[in-house]
Amino acid sequence: MYKWIILGHGDFPKGLFSAATDFFGADDSMTALGLGQEENALMYIEKVQTLIGNGTTLLVDFKGGTPYNTAKVLQSQNPTIKLVTGVNMAMLLQIITNPNIDTTQLVDETKNSIMEE
C-alpha cells in the first residue's frame, strides 16, 4: 500500500513521478498509475484499489476526468482516503522533501509556488 498515488491520463503520472524521483531519489511511499486509452473506468478503479490503504492520498491531474471520478468513488468507500487535484512537480517535491506533510499544508505550499511575473 502506498501513502501517495499519482493518478491521471496516459503517461502523465509516470512521467511526473519519474521526473520528481530523478530529482530527489526514489520514494517508496509514492507510485503513479496512468489511465490508458484502452481502459474503462471499472478497469482503472480495480487497478487503483490494489494500491490504496487507509490514509492514502490520491493526487489527480485535474477535477472531472476519469482518474478524478475514480478517486471520488474510492474515497466514498473509504473516508480515510484523501484527494488532491492539480498534481504538479512542485507538489511532488514538497512531498518528497517533507514526507509527513498533511494535505492542507501541501495544497497551501503548492498554491504559493504558482505565480505570475
N, C-alpha and C positions, 0 to 999 in steps of 0.2 A: 504494500500500500504506500502511496505517495502523499506527502503533505501538500505539494503544489503540482497541478497538472495544467499544462497549456493546451487549450483546445482552439481549433479554428479550421479554416477551409484550406484544403490542399496541403502543400508543403510549408505553408507559413509557420505553423507551430514548431515543426522540427528545425526549420531554418533559424528561427528566433532563438530557440533553445541552444542550437549549435553555436551560434554567434556569442551568446552570453557565456556559455561554458568554455569556449575558446578563449574568451577574455579573462575569466577568473578561475577556470578549472572546473572539473566535474562537480556536480551537486547531486548526491544520491537521494535527496528529498524531493527532487523535481523530475518530471518527464513531460513529454509532448506527444499529442496524438492529433493528426490531421484527419479531416473528413475527406475521403476520396470521392471522385466523381461517380464511381460505380457503387457507392454505399448509400443506403437509405437511412432514415433516422433510427429505425429499430436496430439495425446492424451497428450503428455508431454508439447508441446507448449501451448495447451489450458489451462493446469493447471498453467503453469508459468505466462501466461497472466493475470490471476486473481490476481496475487501478485505484479505485477510491476506498477510503475508510473513514471512520469518524474523524471529523476535523479537517478533512481535505479541503483545500481552496482550489476552485476551478477558475483559471484565468482564461478568459474568452476573447476572441478577436474583436467582435462587435455585437451589440444588442440586436436581437431579432432574427438572426440566422439559425440554421440547424444546430451548430455547436452550442449556441446560447440556449435554444429551446431544450436541447438535451440536458444541459446543466440545470435548467429550471425543473425539469421532470425529476432528475436525481435529487435535487435539493428538496423537492416536495416529499420525497420518500425518506429522506434523512436530513432533518433540520440542522445537524451539525456541519453539513457541507456549506461552505461559503462560496460566493460567486462575485467575481470582479470582471468587468468588461473593459475593453480597450487596452489589452495587454500590449506592452511595448518593451523595448530594450531597457529603458530607464527603470521600469518596474522590476524586471528580472534582476538587474544589477542591485537594486535595493534588497531584494530577497536574498541573493547570494551573499552580499556583504553584511546583512543583518537577518540571519535565519529565523530569529524569534519575533520578527516584525508582525504586528497584527494588521488585519485588512484595512482598518480605518487609517492607521498611520501610513500604510502602503499607498492608499489612494491619495492621501494628503501630500505625501512626499512626491508622488508621481505628478500630481497636478502642479506642484511647484517647479517641476522640471520642464513644463511646457511654457514657452514664451514666444512673444513676437518681438523682433528687434528691428 
